[in-house]
């Protein structure tokens, strides 16, 4: 079982999730794509990754653009156990 820091957000009629990951995940496009795909299937909605230290984002461009104006501390984070 893995624990994830996830923010589930609804903005302008779009539901999406933001998952906090280690920065190296975002630096590796192949690994980032795998995580986005797996979590998108699990949550049934688009997922964007947020680097834990550098706060870089990875995922759908429209969501990434929206998140540029939001500080991570403003997101509704919760710890979720995924099997």
GIGIJO-V225566 format. One record per pair of residues at least 12 apart in sequence whose C-alpha atoms are under 10 Angstrom apart, sorted by the first residue. I is the first residue (numbers start at 1). J is the second residue. Records with the same first field share a line. If there is no record, write none. Layout:
I = J ; J
//
This chain:
1 = 81 ; 82 ; 83
2 = 80 ; 81 ; 82 ; 83
3 = 79 ; 80 ; 81 ; 82 ; 83
4 = 19 ; 20 ; 21 ; 77 ; 78 ; 79 ; 80 ; 81 ; 82
5 = 18 ; 19 ; 20 ; 21 ; 50 ; 52 ; 76 ; 77 ; 78 ; 79 ; 80 ; 81
6 = 18 ; 19 ; 20 ; 21 ; 47 ; 48 ; 49 ; 50 ; 75 ; 76 ; 77 ; 78 ; 79 ; 80 ; 81
7 = 19 ; 20 ; 47 ; 48 ; 72 ; 74 ; 75 ; 76 ; 77 ; 78 ; 79 ; 80
8 = 43 ; 45 ; 47 ; 75 ; 76 ; 77 ; 78
9 = 75 ; 76 ; 77
11 = 63 ; 66
14 = 45 ; 46 ; 63
15 = 44 ; 45 ; 46 ; 47
16 = 40 ; 43 ; 44 ; 45 ; 46 ; 47 ; 48 ; 60 ; 63
17 = 36 ; 39 ; 40 ; 43 ; 44 ; 45 ; 46 ; 47 ; 48 ; 49 ; 63 ; 77
18 = 36 ; 39 ; 46 ; 47 ; 48 ; 49 ; 50 ; 57 ; 58 ; 59 ; 63 ; 64 ; 67 ; 72 ; 75 ; 76 ; 77
19 = 35 ; 36 ; 39 ; 47 ; 48 ; 49 ; 50 ; 51 ; 52 ; 57 ; 58 ; 77 ; 78
20 = 48 ; 49 ; 50 ; 51 ; 52 ; 53 ; 55 ; 57 ; 72 ; 77
21 = 35 ; 49 ; 50 ; 51 ; 52 ; 53 ; 55 ; 56 ; 57
22 = 49 ; 50 ; 51 ; 52 ; 53 ; 54 ; 55
23 = 49 ; 50 ; 51 ; 52 ; 53 ; 54 ; 55 ; 56 ; 57
24 = 51 ; 52
25 = 49 ; 50 ; 51 ; 58
26 = 49 ; 50 ; 51 ; 52 ; 55 ; 56 ; 57 ; 58 ; 59
27 = 51 ; 56 ; 58
29 = 58
32 = 48 ; 49 ; 58 ; 59
33 = 49 ; 58 ; 59
35 = 47 ; 48 ; 49
36 = 48 ; 49 ; 58 ; 59 ; 60
37 = 59
39 = 82
42 = 82
46 = 59 ; 60 ; 63
47 = 59 ; 60 ; 63 ; 64
48 = 60 ; 61 ; 63 ; 64 ; 67
49 = 64
50 = 64 ; 67 ; 72
52 = 72
55 = 68 ; 71 ; 72
56 = 68
//
